[in-house]
């Protein structure tokens, strides 16, 4: 039984799922737009928005709260350079926005295996 078990398995082991999620989120924040399958986009969308919310909310916190927020985001992404970009460039862009930082646009099926493809992108403020 899967009572209370959240998330998508994506037909991968736990370590491969974590690596896939980290890489897709880092690519989203680097390029601000990625093309992927609908299932993968659904799997990372919530976590990406949560990371941006953490970065946006720590802007008017104390020094300890800012350090803790940076450590939390770095632990989720495993990359300190990406954390710097999120806090310095992306978070101020969404300072007045209350959520909804990403957009999913459907592209249709992929030719090889008919998987539903989407474009996941950060909205422009």
N, C-alpha and C positions, 0 to 999 in steps of 0.2 A: 504494500500500500504506500502511496505517495502523499500521505496527509501532511500538509504544511511544508512541503518541499518546493522551494521556489527556484526559478531559473530555467535555462535551456541546456540540455545535454549536448546537442549538436553532434551526436554520434562520435564523441571524443572522450578520452580519459580526462581525469580531473586536471592534471598538469597541462595537457594540451589545450583544454578549455580556458584555463587561466592565461596561458600564453597568447592564445588567439584573441581573447578579450582585451588584454593589454595592448597588443599590437594594433588592433582595429581602433581602439580609443586613441592611441598615440597618433595614428595616421589621420584620424578625424581632426584632432587638434592641430596637427601640422599643416594639413592641406585644406582644412575647413570644409571638405567635401570628399566623400568616398563612394564608390560604387561597389555594392556587395549584395548578398542574397537577403531576402526579406527576413528569414529566420535569424541570421547573424545581426542584422540591423536592429531587430526587436530585442535581441539579447544584450546589446551594448548601449542602446539608447538611454535607458534609465540610469545606468551607472555614469555615463558621460554627463547627463544633466545634473546628477547629484554632485559630481566633481566640480562643475561650474558653480553650483549653488554654494558649496563649501567655500570656494575661492571668492565669490561675490560677497558672502556674508561676513568674512573675516576682515574686510576692508576697514570697518569702523570698530574693531575690537582692540583689546589690549595686546601688548607685545607677546605675552604668553599664548593668547588665543591665536595670534597670527602664526607663531612658530608651530603650534599644535596642528593647525590647519594645513600648513605646508608639509609637515611630516605625514599626516594622514593621506594627502594626495600623492606624495612620493611613494608611500607604501602601496597604494593602489596601482600606480603606474610603473614603479620600479625605475624611474628616470628623473633625475634632478633637473636636467635642462628643460624638460617638458613642463615640469612644475613651475619653473621660473617664467616660461612663456604664458602659461595659464594665468598665473597671478598678476603678471605685469601687463600683458596685452589683451587677453580675452575677457577676464573678469571685469575690468573697468568698462568694457563695451556693453555689458549687460547689467550695469549698476542699477538702472531704473526698471528693469524687466523682472516680473515676478514669475519666472519659470518659462517653459516652452522655448528652449534655446536651440532645439533641433527641428528639422523638417525632413519628412520622408516622402519621396516622390517615386511612384512606381514606373518601371521601364518596360515591363513585360517579361516573357520567359526567355531564358538563355538558350541558345541554339543547341549546345551539346547535350544537356540533360533536362531541359525545360524547367529549371529552377527559376522561381520568380525573382527578378532582379530589381533593386531599388537604388536610388541615390539618397544617401544620408548626409545632410549638410547642416552647418550652423547658420542660423538666420542672421541677417544683417540688420543691425539696429539703425 
